[in-house]
Amino acid sequence: MKQYPKIFTAVYRKSGKWYSGWIEEIPGVNTQGKTLSETKVNLKEALNLILETNRIISDKSKGRSVFIREQLSVVA
């Protein structure tokens, strides 16, 4: 199966000397950094970790019940 890049919305905010960042579409994917560049790198890592963890959890559940897996596309 060919993998296509997934596009997410990153939001950044400066608060004092720190930047915070989060992914708008996925609750819990957030980070901070001393610079905007550092925050962007940290946010990509946080997103990859969440996606990888969700895949691992899903894989561990295989065989315990019936799964229907499909691609879902929405415009919001």
C-alpha positions as CSV (number, residue, x, y, z in Angstrom):
1,M,0.0,0.0,0.0
2,K,1.4,3.4,-1.0
3,Q,1.9,5.8,1.8
4,Y,0.8,9.4,1.2
5,P,1.9,12.4,3.4
6,K,-0.7,13.4,5.9
7,I,-1.3,17.1,6.4
8,F,-2.0,18.5,9.9
9,T,-2.4,22.0,11.2
10,A,0.4,23.2,13.5
11,V,-0.4,26.1,15.7
12,Y,2.3,28.1,17.5
13,R,2.2,30.8,20.2
14,K,4.9,32.7,21.9
15,S,4.4,33.2,25.6
16,G,7.2,35.1,27.4
17,K,10.5,33.5,26.4
18,W,9.0,30.2,25.3
19,Y,7.0,29.0,22.2
20,S,4.3,26.4,22.5
21,G,2.9,24.4,19.7
22,W,0.1,21.9,19.1
23,I,-1.6,20.0,16.4
24,E,-5.1,21.3,15.9
25,E,-6.7,18.1,14.7
26,I,-5.3,15.7,17.3
27,P,-5.8,16.5,21.0
28,G,-2.7,15.7,23.2
29,V,-0.1,16.5,20.5
30,N,1.6,19.5,22.0
31,T,5.1,20.7,23.0
32,Q,7.2,23.7,23.7
33,G,10.6,25.1,23.0
34,K,12.9,28.1,23.5
35,T,12.8,29.0,19.8
36,L,10.2,28.6,17.1
37,S,12.5,26.3,15.2
38,E,13.0,24.0,18.3
39,T,9.3,23.9,18.9
40,K,8.6,22.9,15.3
41,V,11.1,20.0,15.6
42,N,9.6,19.0,18.9
43,L,6.1,19.1,17.5
44,K,6.9,16.8,14.6
45,E,8.5,14.3,17.0
46,A,5.5,14.5,19.3
47,L,3.1,13.9,16.4
48,N,5.2,10.9,15.1
49,L,5.2,9.4,18.6
50,I,1.4,9.7,19.0
51,L,0.8,8.2,15.6
52,E,3.3,5.3,16.2
53,T,1.7,4.6,19.7
54,N,-1.8,4.5,18.2
55,R,-0.6,2.0,15.6
56,I,1.0,-0.2,18.3
57,I,-2.1,-0.1,20.4
58,S,-4.2,-1.0,17.3
59,D,-1.9,-3.9,16.3
60,K,-2.0,-5.3,19.9
61,S,-5.8,-5.4,19.7
62,K,-5.8,-7.5,16.5
63,G,-7.3,-10.9,16.9
64,R,-9.3,-9.9,20.0
65,S,-12.3,-8.6,17.9
66,V,-13.3,-7.8,14.4
67,F,-11.9,-4.6,13.0
68,I,-13.1,-2.6,10.0
69,R,-10.3,-0.3,8.8
70,E,-10.9,2.3,6.1
71,Q,-9.6,5.7,5.0
72,L,-11.8,8.6,6.0
73,S,-11.7,11.9,4.3
74,V,-13.4,15.1,5.6
75,V,-13.2,18.7,4.8
76,A,-13.7,20.8,7.9
